[in-house]
Amino acid sequence: MRDVKRALKTMAMIYILVYALVPVITAGAIGEQGVVTDPVNFGVNFYSQMLGEPAGGVVAVILVVATFAALLSSSADASHALKGLAQEKLTISQLAHTNRRGAPSGALVFTLVVNLVVLFFVGNIVAIIIAANLGYMISVTLATAGFLIMRKTHAHIPRPIKLGRYWVPVAVAVTAFNATILIAGAFNPGLAAGGQGSEILIALLLLLLGGLFYWVRWRFQATKVADYKRHSAQ
């Protein structure tokens, strides 16, 4: 468990450095307007300007391969997460279905349908990123807020990874920062190139769909009426 804790801290520091340095270096190389004008391909433009056109082409190929790998990985992660939620009775039972090879086929089909709906009903790549990142930002904001609540209400429960008290103000700062970005981005989607209010609406509808599935599971798919009543009372 010590290695897990060390790995988490190391990855967190790497992410902080990457997300802090990349925007600064990119804006310094091609200018802020270069990023705003072409928010999808600015990485390729950056390497083309710094290392020449051949390097830009190589980076473009790498980005395509990396994006495809990320798509496969995210689909697998999302389907297994949905399967786990269904097994924990947090969403509809159909998403727990697996095929003869043990793959979560029901969840895979559902994620495919959702991705196709977003692809066909959202206008551009930047808008798709906006719609996807709203749920992501809500998740990470609630995660750090949940850490603060748990430290106050259940400070003495056993936990595999323990953090010192100095992490509490850090979590407060991160929660406030994430909440500020979330609120500012949700109410001002035009700050991103091509962003519109429709992407925010689509993201909210997807989140509400999750809440609807939760209600359906406990209202219509509960094995016993007593289970539903007891869970509702909690």
HUUR-V350129 format. One record per residue. N is the residue number from 1. RES is the residue in one small letter. PHI is phi in whole degrees, 0 to 359 (NA if undefined). PSI is psi in whole degrees, -180 to 180 (* if undefined). OMEGA is omega as a letter, one per 30 degrees, with the letter a starting at -180 (999 if undefined). Layout:
N|RES|PHI|PSI|OMEGA + N|RES|PHI|PSI|OMEGA
This chain:
1|m|NA|-28|l + 2|r|297|-38|l + 3|d|294|-37|l + 4|v|297|-45|l + 5|k|298|-43|l + 6|r|294|-40|l + 7|a|295|-41|l + 8|l|298|-43|l + 9|k|295|-41|a + 10|t|296|-46|l + 11|m|295|-38|l + 12|a|298|-43|l + 13|m|294|-38|l + 14|i|296|-44|l + 15|y|297|-41|l + 16|i|298|-45|a + 17|l|296|-44|a + 18|v|296|-49|a + 19|y|288|-17|l + 20|a|273|-39|a + 21|l|274|-38|a + 22|v|301|-48|l + 23|p|298|-39|a + 24|v|293|-47|a + 25|i|294|-42|a + 26|t|296|-46|l + 27|a|296|-34|l + 28|g|290|-29|a + 29|a|275|-48|a + 30|i|247|-3|l + 31|g|88|150|l + 32|e|298|-37|a + 33|q|294|-31|l + 34|g|294|-34|l + 35|v|287|-42|a + 36|v|293|-39|a + 37|t|293|-39|a + 38|d|226|74|a + 39|p|290|-14|a + 40|v|271|-43|a + 41|n|254|17|a + 42|f|295|-28|l + 43|g|295|-43|l + 44|v|296|-43|l + 45|n|298|-36|l + 46|f|298|-51|a + 47|y|291|-31|l + 48|s|295|-39|a + 49|q|285|-36|a + 50|m|279|-37|a + 51|l|239|-3|a + 52|g|104|166|a + 53|e|300|-42|l + 54|p|302|-40|l + 55|a|295|-38|l + 56|g|298|-39|l + 57|g|294|-41|l + 58|v|297|-44|l + 59|v|297|-38|l + 60|a|299|-43|l + 61|v|296|-43|l + 62|i|299|-41|a + 63|l|295|-38|l + 64|v|296|-47|l + 65|v|297|-43|a + 66|a|295|-39|l + 67|t|294|-40|l + 68|f|295|-42|l + 69|a|296|-40|l + 70|a|295|-37|l + 71|l|297|-46|l + 72|l|296|-43|a + 73|s|295|-44|a + 74|s|293|-37|l + 75|s|295|-42|l + 76|a|294|-45|a + 77|d|298|-45|a + 78|a|295|-41|a + 79|s|294|-41|l + 80|h|290|-35|l + 81|a|295|-42|l + 82|l|295|-39|l + 83|k|299|-44|l + 84|g|297|-41|l + 85|l|297|-40|l + 86|a|294|-39|l + 87|q|293|-30|l + 88|e|273|7|l + 89|k|64|39|l + 90|l|251|-3|l + 91|t|206|179|a + 92|i|299|146|a + 93|s|292|-23|a + 94|q|299|-28|a + 95|l|285|-8|l + 96|a|271|-3|a + 97|h|292|138|l + 98|t|235|153|l + 99|n|275|-174|a + 100|r|292|-17|l + 101|r|267|1|l + 102|g|88|3|l + 103|a|280|142|a + 104|p|285|79|a + 105|s|296|-40|l + 106|g|298|-44|l + 107|a|290|-36|l + 108|l|296|-43|l + 109|v|297|-42|l + 110|f|297|-46|l + 111|t|296|-36|l + 112|l|297|-45|a + 113|v|297|-44|l + 114|v|298|-44|l + 115|n|297|-40|l + 116|l|292|-39|l + 117|v|298|-46|l + 118|v|297|-40|a + 119|l|296|-41|a + 120|f|274|-25|a + 121|f|256|-7|l + 122|v|253|136|a + 123|g|291|-44|a + 124|n|217|175|a + 125|i|295|-41|l + 126|v|298|-40|l + 127|a|295|-37|l + 128|i|297|-42|l + 129|i|298|-40|l + 130|i|297|-47|a + 131|a|297|-38|a + 132|a|286|-40|a + 133|n|286|-18|l + 134|l|297|-49|l + 135|g|296|-37|l + 136|y|297|-46|a + 137|m|294|-38|l + 138|i|298|-41|a + 139|s|296|-49|a + 140|v|290|-32|l + 141|t|292|-44|l + 142|l|293|-30|l + 143|a|295|-48|l + 144|t|290|-35|l + 145|a|295|-38|l + 146|g|296|-36|l + 147|f|301|-44|l + 148|l|295|-43|a + 149|i|295|-43|a + 150|m|294|-37|l + 151|r|294|-26|a + 152|k|271|-40|a + 153|t|265|-27|a + 154|h|225|54|a + 155|a|292|-22|a + 156|h|253|7|l + 157|i|286|149|l + 158|p|296|138|l + 159|r|214|139|a + 160|p|293|-34|a + 161|i|242|119|a + 162|k|253|139|l + 163|l|242|147|l + 164|g|290|169|a + 165|r|294|-25|a + 166|y|294|-14|l + 167|w|282|-16|l + 168|v|296|-51|l + 169|p|297|-31|l + 170|v|297|-43|l + 171|a|295|-36|l + 172|v|298|-46|a + 173|a|296|-42|l + 174|v|294|-42|l + 175|t|298|-45|l + 176|a|296|-41|l + 177|f|296|-47|l + 178|n|296|-40|l + 179|a|296|-38|l + 180|t|296|-46|l + 181|i|297|-42|a + 182|l|298|-49|a + 183|i|293|-46|a + 184|a|297|-42|a + 185|g|290|-38|a + 186|a|293|-38|a + 187|f|269|-8|l + 188|n|223|62|a + 189|p|296|-21|l + 190|g|292|-12|l + 191|l|297|-29|l + 192|a|269|143|a + 193|a|300|121|l + 194|g|85|2|a + 195|g|284|142|l + 196|q|222|169|a + 197|g|293|-22|a + 198|s|296|-33|l + 199|e|294|-39|l + 200|i|296|-40|l + 201|l|296|-43|l + 202|i|297|-43|l + 203|a|298|-42|l + 204|l|295|-38|l + 205|l|296|-39|l + 206|l|295|-40|l + 207|l|294|-41|l + 208|l|294|-30|l + 209|l|298|-39|l + 210|g|298|-42|l + 211|g|296|-38|l + 212|l|296|-43|l + 213|f|297|-38|l + 214|y|297|-44|a + 215|w|294|-42|l + 216|v|298|-40|a + 217|r|299|-46|a + 218|w|276|-19|a + 219|r|269|-38|a + 220|f|242|-19|a + 221|q|247|6|l + 222|a|294|140|a + 223|t|291|-29|l + 224|k|222|145|l + 225|v|298|-34|a + 226|a|296|-35|l + 227|d|298|-43|a + 228|y|295|-45|a + 229|k|295|-41|a + 230|r|293|-40|l + 231|h|293|-38|l + 232|s|294|-36|l + 233|a|294|-29|l + 234|q|287|*|999
